[in-house]
Amino acid sequence: MRWDNLRLAGVGQEDPAVPLFARGAVTRTFDTPEFKGMTFYEIKARSIINRVPAASRVPFEYTINPYRGCTHRCVYCFARKTHEYLDLDAGADFDSKIIVKVNAAELARKELAAPRWGGAHVAMGTNVDCYQRAEGRYRLMRGILAALRDAANPFSILTKGTLILRDLDLLTEAADVTEVSANVSAGFVDQEMWRAVENGTPHPLRRLETCAALNDHGIACGVLMAPILPYLTDSPAQLEETVKEIAASGATHLSPIVLHLRPGAREWWLAWLSREHPRLVPRYLELYGRGSYAPKSYQQRITTLVKELAERHGVGRATPAMARRLPPRRDPAPAAPEQLRLL
């Protein structure tokens, strides 16, 4: 595989074996607990503002993705297939071999200033998380946010991380000159499921505290309640527990999304399911036997129930300040060592 043969040379050296990028890549590993077993490929990208294909089911047209692959290691991640475009696999490679676009901030500033750029909304964190653990070392988002602020260009961020709070200064400065919004992703608050399928992320309750902090600082933040996992996190009691926590966070809104299994993610998820919950495999094959999405009837049932719960618990009506006056929640168990720097 072409990435495994890269020399530990200067970024400026040309590598004809990597045609996707303008210059050669540098392979790095870091001898620290949070990056154990991970490899980072530092590359110079040709461009950074990407146009989303018209067929995509998303409400935005342009994205910035400073990383490919994700240290969050979410078993179900829909973006896994994109790693195969780099001759990497959608499973373990996606979790441990991370492409870092080290010139992302420089490119963002250049492309935002181009005469042909029309100032369209830019979405971030929509493929892999721009605030994954690697961002704590590379700090690419600070340069990107500064470029967006200076261009007064509207943007939004979706994240499962808490590291976004590091950049509150830039977010609030940008919000003074353009439209800025955020969403945190938390599909469930069950600790056992979190450790099983999202073990590279901060605890869901920490993410909801991040939502509260963003709203406190004037950055409108909602919650993408995603993914809701059929037969694992979709019982009425589980859904209500999650919605109650979202309401307490002061989230501006809630958007439930049922798990979808695109190629790449589908194989990795079903392999995990066969190991951990083999009795559910036939039920998943029935739900997802005809494609990547659960039947509309199932999705509608979940969406209706979550909407009713959101209205009952006042999602969008409680402020973060009110949430802090509520009785304290039961704290999650101590984080695993690889998560400590995110909490």
C-alpha positions as CSV (number, residue, x, y, z in Angstrom):
1,M,0.0,0.0,0.0
2,R,1.5,3.3,-1.1
3,W,1.3,5.2,2.2
4,D,3.4,2.5,4.0
5,N,6.5,3.2,1.9
6,L,6.8,6.9,2.4
7,R,10.1,8.3,3.5
8,L,10.4,10.4,6.7
9,A,11.5,13.3,4.5
10,G,10.7,17.0,4.2
11,V,7.1,17.9,3.2
12,G,8.4,19.8,0.2
13,Q,9.8,16.7,-1.5
14,E,7.8,15.5,-4.5
15,D,6.4,11.9,-4.3
16,P,5.0,10.7,-7.6
17,A,3.3,7.7,-5.8
18,V,0.8,10.1,-4.2
19,P,-1.0,11.7,-7.1
20,L,-3.9,13.0,-5.0
21,F,-1.7,15.7,-3.4
22,A,0.5,18.5,-4.6
23,R,3.6,17.4,-2.6
24,G,5.0,14.4,-0.9
25,A,3.7,13.2,2.4
26,V,5.5,12.7,5.7
27,T,4.7,9.8,8.0
28,R,4.7,10.5,11.7
29,T,4.0,8.5,14.8
30,F,3.9,10.0,18.3
31,D,5.1,8.2,21.4
32,T,2.3,9.4,23.7
33,P,-0.6,7.3,25.2
34,E,-3.4,9.1,23.3
35,F,-1.8,8.4,19.9
36,K,-0.6,4.8,20.6
37,G,-0.9,2.7,17.5
38,M,-1.7,5.6,15.2
39,T,0.1,6.9,12.1
40,F,-0.3,10.4,10.7
41,Y,0.4,11.2,7.1
42,E,1.1,14.9,6.7
43,I,0.4,16.1,3.2
44,K,0.0,19.3,1.3
45,A,-3.5,19.3,-0.2
46,R,-4.2,20.9,-3.6
47,S,-7.5,22.5,-2.3
48,I,-9.5,22.7,0.9
49,I,-12.9,24.0,0.1
50,N,-14.8,21.1,-1.4
51,R,-18.1,21.2,-3.3
52,V,-20.6,18.6,-2.2
53,P,-22.0,16.4,-4.9
54,A,-25.5,17.4,-5.9
55,A,-26.8,13.9,-5.1
56,S,-25.8,14.1,-1.4
57,R,-28.5,14.3,1.2
58,V,-27.1,17.4,3.0
59,P,-28.4,21.0,3.4
60,F,-25.1,22.6,2.4
61,E,-23.0,22.9,-0.7
62,Y,-19.4,23.5,0.6
63,T,-17.2,21.8,3.2
64,I,-13.7,22.0,4.7
65,N,-12.2,18.8,6.0
66,P,-8.7,19.2,7.3
67,Y,-8.4,15.5,8.2
68,R,-9.3,12.1,6.6
69,G,-9.7,9.2,8.8
70,C,-10.8,9.7,12.4
71,T,-9.3,8.9,15.9
72,H,-12.9,8.8,17.3
73,R,-13.1,5.2,16.1
74,C,-16.9,5.2,15.9
75,V,-17.8,1.7,14.6
76,Y,-20.7,2.9,12.6
77,C,-19.0,6.0,10.9
78,F,-20.6,6.6,7.5
79,A,-17.3,8.2,6.2
80,R,-15.3,4.9,6.4
81,K,-15.6,4.2,2.7
82,T,-13.7,7.4,1.8
83,H,-10.5,5.9,3.1
84,E,-10.6,3.3,0.4
85,Y,-10.1,6.1,-2.2
86,L,-6.6,6.4,-0.6
87,D,-5.8,2.7,-0.9
88,L,-6.5,2.4,2.8
89,D,-9.1,0.1,4.3
90,A,-12.4,1.3,5.8
91,G,-11.9,-0.6,9.0
92,A,-8.8,-0.4,11.2
93,D,-6.9,1.9,8.8
94,F,-9.7,4.5,9.1
95,D,-9.3,4.5,12.8
96,S,-5.5,4.6,13.0
97,K,-4.1,6.0,9.7
98,I,-5.0,9.7,9.6
99,I,-4.4,12.1,6.7
100,V,-3.5,15.5,7.9
101,K,-3.7,18.4,5.5
102,V,-1.1,20.6,7.1
103,N,-1.6,23.5,4.7
104,A,-5.4,23.6,5.4
105,A,-5.4,27.1,6.9
106,E,-3.2,28.6,4.2
107,L,-5.4,27.2,1.5
108,A,-8.6,28.3,3.3
109,R,-7.4,31.9,3.4
110,K,-6.3,31.8,-0.2
111,E,-9.5,30.2,-1.5
112,L,-11.8,32.5,0.5
113,A,-10.1,35.5,-1.0
114,A,-10.4,34.3,-4.6
115,P,-12.5,36.5,-6.8
116,R,-14.6,33.5,-7.9
117,W,-15.6,32.6,-4.3
118,G,-19.1,33.9,-3.6
119,G,-19.1,33.7,0.2
120,A,-21.3,30.6,0.5
121,H,-21.8,28.9,3.8
122,V,-19.1,26.4,4.7
123,A,-19.8,23.3,6.8
124,M,-17.1,21.6,8.8
125,G,-17.0,18.2,10.6
126,T,-19.5,16.7,8.2
127,N,-17.2,13.9,6.9
128,V,-14.8,13.2,9.8
129,D,-14.6,15.2,13.0
130,C,-12.5,18.4,12.6
131,Y,-12.0,18.3,16.4
132,Q,-10.9,14.8,16.7
133,R,-7.9,14.1,19.0
134,A,-5.4,14.8,16.2
135,E,-6.5,18.4,16.2
136,G,-5.1,18.8,19.7
137,R,-1.7,18.4,18.2
138,Y,-2.0,19.9,14.8
139,R,-4.3,22.9,15.6
140,L,-5.4,23.3,12.0
141,M,-8.8,24.6,13.0
142,R,-7.5,27.8,14.6
143,G,-6.0,29.0,11.3
144,I,-9.1,27.9,9.4
145,L,-11.4,29.8,11.8
146,A,-9.3,32.9,11.6
147,A,-9.5,32.8,7.8
148,L,-13.3,32.4,7.9
149,R,-13.5,35.3,10.5
150,D,-11.4,37.6,8.4
151,A,-13.4,36.9,5.3
152,A,-16.7,37.3,7.3
153,N,-17.7,34.0,5.7
154,P,-20.7,32.1,7.3
155,F,-19.9,28.6,8.6
156,S,-21.1,25.8,10.9
157,I,-19.3,23.0,12.8
158,L,-20.5,19.5,13.7
159,T,-18.4,17.7,16.4
160,K,-18.4,14.8,18.9
161,G,-15.4,16.5,20.6
162,T,-15.0,19.0,23.4
163,L,-11.9,20.5,21.9
164,I,-14.0,23.1,20.1
165,L,-14.1,25.0,23.4
166,R,-10.4,25.8,22.9
167,D,-11.4,28.0,20.0
168,L,-14.2,30.0,21.7
169,D,-12.3,33.2,21.2
170,L,-12.2,32.8,17.4
171,L,-15.8,31.5,17.3
172,T,-17.1,34.5,19.1
173,E,-15.0,36.9,17.1
174,A,-16.4,35.3,13.9
175,A,-19.9,35.5,15.2
176,D,-19.5,39.3,15.5
177,V,-19.1,39.6,11.7
178,T,-21.0,36.6,10.2
179,E,-23.3,33.7,10.9
180,V,-21.8,31.0,13.0
181,S,-23.5,27.9,14.4
182,A,-22.6,24.5,15.8
183,N,-24.1,21.1,16.5
184,V,-22.7,18.4,18.8
185,S,-23.5,14.8,18.0
186,A,-24.9,12.6,20.8
187,G,-27.2,9.8,19.7
188,F,-27.4,8.2,23.2
189,V,-26.1,8.7,26.7
190,D,-25.8,5.0,27.6
191,Q,-22.3,4.5,29.0
192,E,-22.0,0.9,28.0
193,M,-22.9,1.6,24.4
194,W,-20.6,4.6,24.3
195,R,-17.6,2.5,25.4
196,A,-18.6,-0.2,22.9
197,V,-19.0,1.9,19.7
198,E,-17.5,5.4,20.3
199,N,-14.5,4.7,22.5
200,G,-12.3,7.4,21.0
201,T,-14.8,10.2,21.9
202,P,-15.5,12.1,25.1
203,H,-18.5,10.9,27.1
204,P,-21.9,12.0,25.6
205,L,-22.6,14.1,28.7
206,R,-19.4,16.0,28.2
207,R,-20.5,16.8,24.7
208,L,-23.8,18.1,26.0
209,E,-21.9,20.3,28.4
210,T,-19.9,21.6,25.4
211,C,-23.2,22.4,23.8
212,A,-24.2,24.4,26.9
213,A,-20.9,26.3,27.0
214,L,-21.2,27.3,23.3
215,N,-24.7,28.6,23.8
216,D,-23.5,30.5,26.9
217,H,-21.0,32.3,24.7
218,G,-23.5,33.2,22.0
219,I,-22.7,30.4,19.6
220,A,-26.0,28.8,18.7
221,C,-25.6,25.1,19.3
222,G,-28.1,22.3,18.8
223,V,-27.7,18.5,19.0
224,L,-27.7,16.0,16.3
225,M,-29.2,13.0,18.1
226,A,-27.3,10.6,15.9
227,P,-27.0,7.8,15.3
228,I,-30.0,6.1,17.0
229,L,-29.0,2.4,16.9
230,P,-31.9,0.0,16.1
231,Y,-32.5,-2.5,18.9
232,L,-29.6,-1.1,20.9
233,T,-30.4,2.6,21.8
234,D,-34.0,3.0,20.4
235,S,-36.2,1.9,23.3
236,P,-38.7,4.5,24.6
237,A,-36.8,4.6,27.9
238,Q,-33.4,5.1,26.2
239,L,-34.7,7.8,23.9
240,E,-36.3,9.7,26.8
241,E,-33.2,9.6,28.9
242,T,-31.2,11.0,26.0
243,V,-33.7,13.7,25.2
244,K,-33.9,14.8,28.8
245,E,-30.1,15.3,28.9
246,I,-30.3,17.2,25.6
247,A,-33.0,19.5,27.0
248,A,-30.9,20.1,30.2
249,S,-28.0,21.2,28.0
250,G,-29.9,24.1,26.6
251,A,-29.6,22.9,23.1
252,T,-31.3,25.2,20.6
253,H,-32.8,22.3,18.7
254,L,-32.6,18.5,18.3
255,S,-32.4,16.5,15.1
256,P,-32.8,12.7,15.4
257,I,-31.1,10.5,12.8
258,V,-31.4,6.8,12.6
259,L,-28.3,4.8,11.8
260,H,-27.5,4.4,8.2
261,L,-25.1,1.8,6.8
262,R,-23.3,2.8,3.7
263,P,-20.7,0.5,2.1
264,G,-17.6,0.4,4.2
265,A,-19.4,1.3,7.4
266,R,-21.9,-1.5,6.7
267,E,-19.3,-4.3,6.7
268,W,-17.4,-2.9,9.7
269,W,-20.6,-2.5,11.7
270,L,-22.0,-5.9,10.9
271,A,-18.7,-7.5,11.8
272,W,-18.8,-5.8,15.2
273,L,-22.5,-6.8,15.6
274,S,-21.8,-10.4,14.8
275,R,-19.1,-10.5,17.6
276,E,-21.0,-8.5,20.2
277,H,-24.7,-9.1,19.5
278,P,-25.0,-12.0,17.0
279,R,-28.7,-12.4,17.7
280,L,-29.3,-9.0,16.2
281,V,-27.6,-9.7,12.8
282,P,-30.8,-11.2,11.2
283,R,-32.8,-8.2,12.4
284,Y,-30.3,-5.8,10.9
285,L,-30.2,-7.6,7.6
286,E,-34.0,-7.3,7.6
287,L,-33.9,-3.6,8.3
288,Y,-31.0,-2.8,6.0
289,G,-31.4,-5.6,3.4
290,R,-32.4,-3.3,0.6
291,G,-30.0,-0.4,1.1
292,S,-28.2,1.9,3.5
293,Y,-31.2,3.3,5.2
294,A,-33.8,1.7,7.6
295,P,-37.3,1.6,6.3
296,K,-39.2,4.9,6.2
297,S,-41.8,3.5,8.6
298,Y,-39.2,2.7,11.2
299,Q,-37.5,6.1,10.8
300,Q,-40.8,7.9,11.0
301,R,-41.8,6.1,14.2
302,I,-38.5,7.0,15.9
303,T,-38.7,10.6,14.6
304,T,-42.2,11.1,15.9
305,L,-41.4,9.7,19.3
306,V,-38.3,11.8,19.7
307,K,-40.3,14.9,18.6
308,E,-42.9,14.2,21.3
309,L,-40.2,13.7,23.9
310,A,-38.5,17.0,22.8
311,E,-41.7,18.9,23.2
312,R,-42.4,17.3,26.6
313,H,-39.0,18.1,28.0
314,G,-38.7,21.5,26.5
315,V,-35.8,21.2,24.1
316,G,-35.0,24.7,22.9
317,R,-36.7,26.4,25.9
318,A,-34.2,25.8,28.7
319,T,-31.1,28.0,28.7
320,P,-27.7,26.6,29.7
321,A,-27.8,28.8,32.8
322,M,-31.1,27.2,33.8
323,A,-29.6,23.8,33.1
324,R,-26.8,24.5,35.7
325,R,-29.5,25.0,38.3
326,L,-31.0,21.6,37.8
327,P,-30.0,18.8,40.2
328,P,-26.6,17.4,39.4
329,R,-26.5,14.5,37.0
330,R,-24.8,11.2,37.9
331,D,-21.2,11.5,36.7
332,P,-20.0,9.1,34.1
333,A,-17.3,6.6,35.0
334,P,-13.7,7.9,34.7
335,A,-12.5,8.3,31.2
336,A,-10.1,5.9,29.6
337,P,-6.6,7.2,29.4
338,E,-6.9,8.0,25.7
339,Q,-9.8,10.3,26.4
340,L,-8.4,12.3,29.3
341,R,-7.1,15.2,27.2
342,L,-10.5,15.8,25.7
343,L,-12.5,16.1,29.0
